[in-house]
Amino acid sequence: MSAASRARRVTVRRRAALSAAAAVAALLVTACGSGGTSGGGGNTNFVTGTDGIATADKGERAAAPELSGKTVDGKQLDVADYRGKVVVLNVWGSWCNPCRAEAKYFTKVANEYADQGVQFVGINTRDTNITAARAFEKDFDVPYPSLYDPTGKLMLRFEKGTLNPQAIPSTLVLDRDGRIAARSLSPLSEERLLKMLKPVVAEK
């Protein structure tokens, strides 16, 4: 390979890396705020209620992307293995005060719905020190696994225009077919978490 070809290849790789880094940075600008709302217009096929919870009708839901990798405790996890269950995905970071505020509700509801075909999964992001993430799980007695995603790559797998996570914390509810049924971009109380979850659990 000529020196010019090598230089071009390095330049392409650098541009790709910079683009990915910029995308993650843009996504995380909203990190740990009060969240936001979007949808209800264009080709989004979902509606956001006054409570900030966005929902999609059964026939209009987008499939969740592949979400797999190592967990905070070092095990391998693939969310697709939970197909047939309702899955609650919660994006969190140990550094995020709103995440800490809602954690007790997720622990409570996860325990209450464990025998009702519901699986909770966390996506831990921007924790460069995995020890902090593990301490968070211990502090709040988190009974479910969390994928370890320090750079936010898993969040970028969600297609634009769908019910994708755009803030930290974000919560998604996947139906039994692995499609995104509901989303919140702000911290949840127990009441709002159940408001997202119960209608999907009730679906036949």
Secondary structure, DSSP 8 states (H G I E B T S, - for coil): --HHHHHHHHHHHHHHHHHHHHHHHHHHTTBTSS-----SSTT---EE-TTSEEE--GGG--B----EEEBTTS-EEEGGGGTTSEEEEEEE-TT-HHHHHHHHHHHHHHHHTTTTTEEEEEEEES-SSHHHHHHHHHHTT--S-EEEETT-TTGGGS-TTSS---SBSEEEEE-TTSBEEEEESS---HHHHHHHHHHHHH--
